[in-house]
């Protein structure tokens, strides 16, 4: 819908407002820049519209009006989805508002795109901002360390790997800490050896008595969550995937997922393996790692990590209906509306592209339950009501 009946007249008016501000030595008014973006959009000049929306976002951010800055970035994403720089700005503004999950989604997605395009410095910039916003995201810190190392910044890489190792040790994840310690050793940085891992202690023990009382308790993992703390199972998916007809290979993987046993590398390492495979051009192998990791992380109730795995799977174009359902379920369990909307919007767009009208409508309607004023959901509902065949 056009915002200005006469775009040329509106453009002249906004430019005069900017000129007057410049004469007075004042900063360009954010509202005038935003209005210019709308006017250029009405005129059909998308490049000028995007440029002024970006300037407006930056002006609003300088004034501390981050909601308005975010709205300008979302306009860019809506009308120019191929524009990548808006993701970096969105991540910064979400971070400034304390919306860590949203900031992480935008900044990590931006970094992944830049890394795949060979623009390593841009990827480093985004991830460095992310670890400041969310220092507890250890996998992101590892990714940043890897990029530093590949860029020849050894000292910065070692610093990030040390921080990751310390975080793993503080959480009691000795396998991950040992893996990072091995990477540090490859970088020429040797720290004190870690205590034996659970698997090593098992292999050394001949009898339960030889382990000692403390080890005997720890070998079976943490105690079960009390029933009063169980998270209620919720799902947007119509059904849960089963493995009854799986091949022996697949059945073995399914058993590992159910039991929480993912081999010595763990599910986090599977995601790292997927990223390496994708960087080598093997998208099929990357998808296989991400599918198994996503299911395993769900089984361990590591919801945000599961969301990240399914998000990456969809970005590679390898997600199926059940994967989108699993993604949305994991997002719902985080309790973060922004993650639920992200998963549902991806699911809705996927159904639209496949021509499944009723499925797209269902996802869009669920988006409106989370956010009654969601523009994308309204746009999808308008589209599927008239243009797509019934599925």
C-alpha positions, 0 to 999 in steps of 0.5 A, spaced: 500 500 500 502 506 498 504 511 503 504 517 499 499 520 494 505 524 490 511 520 492 515 526 488 512 531 493 513 527 499 521 526 497 522 534 496 519 535 503 523 530 507 529 532 503 528 540 505 527 537 512 534 534 512 537 540 509 534 545 514 537 540 520 544 540 516 543 548 516 542 548 523 548 543 525 543 538 527 543 531 526 539 528 520 532 527 523 530 519 523 523 520 522 525 524 515 529 519 513 524 513 515 519 517 511 524 518 505 525 511 505 517 510 504 516 515 499 522 512 495 519 505 496 512 508 493 516 511 487 519 504 486 526 506 487 528 500 492 535 501 492 534 508 495 528 506 500 533 501 503 539 506 503 534 511 507 531 505 511 538 503 514 540 511 515 534 511 519 535 505 523 542 508 525 539 515 527 534 512 531 539 507 534 543 513 536 537 516 539 536 510 543 530 508 540 531 501 538 524 499 537 524 504 531 531 502 529 528 494 529 522 496 525 526 500 520 531 494 519 525 489 518 522 493 513 529 492 509 528 485 510 521 485 508 522 489 501 529 487 500 530 480 503 537 479 499 540 485 503 545 481 508 547 488 512 540 489 515 541 482 519 548 485 522 544 491 524 538 487 527 543 483 531 546 489 534 539 493 536 536 486 539 542 486 543 542 493 545 535 492 548 537 485 552 534 481 547 539 475 547 536 470 543 534 475 537 541 478 537 544 471 537 539 469 531 541 475 527 548 475 528 550 468 528 546 467 521 549 473 518 556 470 520 555 464 517 553 467 511 559 471 511 563 465 512 560 461 507 562 467 502 569 467 504 568 474 508 572 471 514 573 478 517 565 480 517 564 473 520 569 475 526 566 482 527 559 479 528 561 473 532 565 478 537 559 482 538 555 476 539 560 473 545 559 480 548 552 480 548 551 472 550 558 470 553 555 463 555 554 461 548 560 456 548 559 454 541 559 461 538 565 462 542 569 456 539 566 458 532 569 465 533 576 462 535 576 457 529 575 464 525 581 467 528 585 461 527 584 461 520 585 468 519 592 468 522 590 471 529 593 466 533 593 470 540 585 472 539 584 464 537 587 462 544 584 467 548 577 464 546 579 457 546 581 458 553 574 461 555 571 456 552 574 450 555 573 454 562 566 454 561 566 447 559 569 445 565 565 450 570 559 446 567 562 439 568 562 437 561 569 434 561 569 431 554 568 438 551 573 441 555 578 435 553 576 437 546 578 444 546 584 443 550 586 438 544 585 444 540 589 449 544 595 444 544 595 444 537 595 452 537 601 451 542 598 452 548 598 447 553 594 447 560 594 443 566 591 436 564 584 435 565 582 429 570 580 422 566 573 422 563 567 418 564 569 413 559 576 413 561 574 411 568 570 406 565 575 403 561 580 403 567 575 400 572 575 392 573 570 392 578 565 397 581 568 397 587 575 399 584 571 406 582 570 409 589 563 411 592 564 418 588 565 415 581 560 409 582 555 415 583 557 419 577 558 414 572 550 413 570 550 421 569 545 426 573 539 424 577 533 424 573 529 431 573 523 430 579 516 429 576 514 436 578 520 439 574 518 436 568 517 440 562 510 439 559 510 436 552 507 441 547 508 441 539 505 444 533 507 438 529 501 433 528 505 427 530 512 425 533 517 421 528 518 414 530 523 409 528 519 402 528 521 401 520 528 404 520 534 400 517 539 397 522 543 403 521 538 408 522 535 404 528 542 405 532 542 412 531 535 413 533 537 408 540 543 413 541 538 419 540 533 416 545 538 414 550 542 421 550 548 417 547 551 420 541 558 417 541 564 420 544 563 427 540 557 429 543 551 433 539 555 439 540 560 436 536 555 434 531 553 441 529 560 443 529 562 437 524 556 439 520 559 446 519 565 443 517 562 439 512 558 445 509 564 449 509 567 443 504 561 443 500 558 437 502 551 439 504 548 432 504 553 430 510 552 436 514 544 435 513 545 428 516 549 431 522 544 436 523 538 432 523 541 427 528 544 433 533 537 436 533 533 430 535 539 428 540 539 435 543 531 435 543 532 428 547 536 432 552 532 438 553 537 443 550 532 447 547 536 453 544 541 448 541 536 444 538 533 450 535 540 452 532 541 445 529 534 445 525 535 453 523 541 451 520 538 445 517 533 449 514 538 454 511 541 448 507 534 447 504 534 440 507 529 440 512 522 436 511 516 437 514 517 433 521 524 437 522 520 444 521 515 441 526 521 439 531 524 446 530 517 449 532 516 445 538 523 446 541 522 453 540 516 453 544 519 449 549 524 455 550 519 460 552 521 465 547 516 468 543 521 470 538 524 463 537 517 461 536 515 466 530 522 465 527 520 457 526 513 458 524 515 463 519 520 459 516 515 453 516 509 457 513 514 460 507 516 453 506 509 450 505 507 456 501 513 455 496 511 448 496 504 450 494 501 447 500 495 452 502 492 449 508 499 447 511 501 454 510 495 457 513 495 453 519 502 456 521 500 463 519 494 462 524 499 460 529 503 466 528 498 470 530 496 466 536 503 468 538 503 475 535 496 478 533 499 484 529 504 480 525 505 483 518 508 476 515 502 472 518 497 477 515 501 477 508 501 469 508 494 469 510 492 474 504 496 470 499 494 463 501 487 465 501 487 466 493 493 464 490 495 457 492 492 450 490 489 446 496 493 441 499 
